[in-house]
Amino acid sequence: MLVHRLRDEAIAGARRVRCQYSDDIKFLRSWASRPLTTGAVSPSGRFLARAMAAVVDPAWPGMVVELGPGTGAVTAALIERGLPPERLIAIEYNPDFAEHIRARFPGLHVTVGDAYQLTDALKHAGVSEVAAVVSSLPLFTRPPLQRRRLLDQAMAALPPGRPFIQFSYALVPPVPAEPSRWTLDVGGWIVRNLPPARVWTYRKA
Ligand SMILES: C[S@@+](CC[C@H](N)C(=O)[O-])C[C@H]1O[C@@H](n2cnc3c(N)ncnc32)[C@H](O)[C@@H]1O
């Protein structure tokens, strides 16, 4: 009946708002205690998360590796895109966030650790085939050489043409293109995100 449907939709809407609110609080707390590691005061909005997930084709074989999942904004968009949680491995530094996404997405593989040690983390998790790497790490808090080393490790794990996807709020790329090693595409500004952000896609040459 219409009344029941309206009531169920209202309850579902209220639950969504409550979850979003509680994720916002978790994020703010994490930012207050570790601003450079958390890198943002609130989770990415759904338009940014969807733009990142849109680069991934769930039909590609292998695992999708997410770096810095936080409270799971991008994780949710990847799952919404059709990727089963079992094909996703999330590497998160903050143990509270890791525990949160473990409970939020049953079946998701969660590793607590340093995503900048990507090769070791993948080896330790037994991942041999990687379809894409999706990163929300606050790369600009690290020196350029360390960012480049991370990209090097991702490219070593990816087949040619497959993406390393990164968002940032900056005007310049977190790592420049190196045509002999990787290409770089940048999307348009996502203004329905606070602050506005862009998605940078690196592909192994
Ligand atoms: C800007 S937040 C993005 C969170 C989430 N993906 C989103 O878009 O809302 C950055 C995330 O990266 C995590 N992080 C920072 N440094 C890390 C590292 N070295 N290894 C793994 N995760 C890290 C932070 O704890 C945080 O969850």
The ligand as an SDF file (V2000), in Angstrom:
LIG
                    3D

 27 29  0  0  0  0  0  0  0  0999 V2000
   41.1030   11.8040    2.4140 C   0  0  0  0  0  0  0  0  0  0  0  0
   40.7310   10.3560    3.3740 S   0  0  0  0  0  0  0  0  0  0  0  0
   39.7230    9.4740    2.1840 C   0  0  0  0  0  0  0  0  0  0  0  0
   38.7610    8.5110    2.8330 C   0  0  0  0  0  0  0  0  0  0  0  0
   37.7040    7.9140    1.9010 C   0  0  0  0  0  0  0  0  0  0  0  0
   38.2750    7.1180    0.8430 N   0  0  0  0  0  0  0  0  0  0  0  0
   36.8590    8.9880    1.2890 C   0  0  0  0  0  0  0  0  0  0  0  0
   37.0790    9.2890    0.1000 O   0  0  0  0  0  0  0  0  0  0  0  0
   35.9990    9.5310    1.9920 O   0  0  0  0  0  0  0  0  0  0  0  0
   42.2900    9.5180    3.3770 C   0  0  0  0  0  0  0  0  0  0  0  0
   42.2840    8.1260    3.9990 C   0  0  0  0  0  0  0  0  0  0  0  0
   43.5780    7.5480    3.8010 O   0  0  0  0  0  0  0  0  0  0  0  0
   43.9820    6.9030    5.0090 C   0  0  0  0  0  0  0  0  0  0  0  0
   45.4570    6.8670    4.9890 N   0  0  0  0  0  0  0  0  0  0  0  0
   46.3160    7.8980    5.1290 C   0  0  0  0  0  0  0  0  0  0  0  0
   47.6000    7.4710    5.0410 N   0  0  0  0  0  0  0  0  0  0  0  0
   47.5460    6.1400    4.8220 C   0  0  0  0  0  0  0  0  0  0  0  0
   48.5270    5.1460    4.6190 C   0  0  0  0  0  0  0  0  0  0  0  0
   49.8300    5.4320    4.6380 N   0  0  0  0  0  0  0  0  0  0  0  0
   48.1100    3.8810    4.4110 N   0  0  0  0  0  0  0  0  0  0  0  0
   46.7850    3.5580    4.3790 C   0  0  0  0  0  0  0  0  0  0  0  0
   45.8000    4.4690    4.5800 N   0  0  0  0  0  0  0  0  0  0  0  0
   46.1730    5.7370    4.7920 C   0  0  0  0  0  0  0  0  0  0  0  0
   43.3870    7.7720    6.0970 C   0  0  0  0  0  0  0  0  0  0  0  0
   43.3260    7.1020    7.3360 O   0  0  0  0  0  0  0  0  0  0  0  0
   42.0170    8.0840    5.4950 C   0  0  0  0  0  0  0  0  0  0  0  0
   41.1270    7.0550    5.7610 O   0  0  0  0  0  0  0  0  0  0  0  0
  1  2  1  0
  2  3  1  0
  2 10  1  0
  3  4  1  0
  4  5  1  0
  5  6  1  0
  5  7  1  0
  7  8  2  0
  7  9  1  0
 10 11  1  0
 11 12  1  0
 11 26  1  0
 12 13  1  0
 13 14  1  0
 13 24  1  0
 14 15  1  0
 14 23  1  0
 15 16  2  0
 16 17  1  0
 17 18  1  0
 17 23  2  0
 18 19  1  0
 18 20  2  0
 20 21  1  0
 21 22  2  0
 22 23  1  0
 24 25  1  0
 24 26  1  0
 26 27  1  0
M  CHG  2   2   1   9  -1
M  END
$$$$
